[in-house]
Amino acid sequence: MRATLRRAVIPAAGLGSRLLPLTKAIPKEMLPVGDRPVIEHTVRELIDSGITDITVVVSGDKSLIQDHFRPNPALVAQLRADGKDAYADAVEDVADLSRRGHLTYLFQHGPYGNGTPVLNAARDFGDEPFLVLWPDDVFVAEVPRARQLITAHEKTGAPVLALMPMDPAQSHRYGVPVVKEDLGDGALRITGLVEKPDPAVAPSHYAAIGGYVLTPGVVDELREQHRRFRANPVGELYLTDALNAYAARRAVYGQVIEGHWYDTGNPQAYLVAQFAHALAHPEYGPALLDLARARLDAGRP
């Protein structure tokens, strides 16, 4: 019987260098999209998808993340004393996410690269599969992206990568899967990933967008990558390398995700995510549209 997927990892130890100086003092995961920090969007997506154990892998200067999800009874009591019950409810709701998602925090250690936080967290997972979502993505969908990945894994019992259709001219920005077979309903059998290929040699018109269901076999490949790094400490520990090694021998699938993906990892993408979220808000959206129309009518950007 396949294990029930209940665990997830959020790697949150990155420097956020592409957003400097904004991220000099504020972790990129705590930058707001709408009225909540971007990492809260990820946590809510996981909880809404049935995940009950979330490990957030952090570095030593990310205490604001823990502070955000930590209960604050004194603040709640003050807000209620002031008659601000709606604000008090909102503060309590955020703190309740820590309980519902059983949020735990782990300090990252090991070589640089996005495989390290996964390997750090997975040492306690045994034979369980688990999700990995980056904390600088916001996915807006009728069915949460995480739930779509879980459903794909439940059908196959294999590792699954989140994919989206891609303009071939943009292949140099993404990991591009090598597609062996289209199985229908957005499911693809893949045999590897090519990192940021030139459009002329991109192996497909899909892009990997940073959501994964990983299995113990992929973790074993990460351990092997780490062993090689210790023997010859050059480069970084990449999850892509482990997935490629695994896919050369065993089944790996991609799932084309239905919904809208917003990356917040660079200034332009972050502003787009903010604007899209605000436009969808019933109160803020009309005001922003009026502002945009007025600027266009005046011939100003």
Secondary structure, 3 states (H helix, E strand, C coil): CCCCCCEEEEEECCCCHHHCCCCCCCCHHHCEECCEEHHHHHHHHHHHCCCCEEEEEECCCCHHHHHHHCCCHHHHHHHHHCCCHHHHHHHHHHHHHHHHCCEEEEECCCCCCCHHHHHHHHCCCCCCCEEEECCCEEEECCCCHHHHHHHHHHHHCCCEEEEEECCHHHHHHCEEEEEEEEEECCEEEEEEEEECCCHHHCCCCEEEEEEEEECHHHHHHHHHHHHHHHHCCCCCCCHHHHHHHHHCCCCEEEEECCCEEEECCCHHHHHHHHHHHHHCCCCHHHHHHHHHHHHHHCCCC
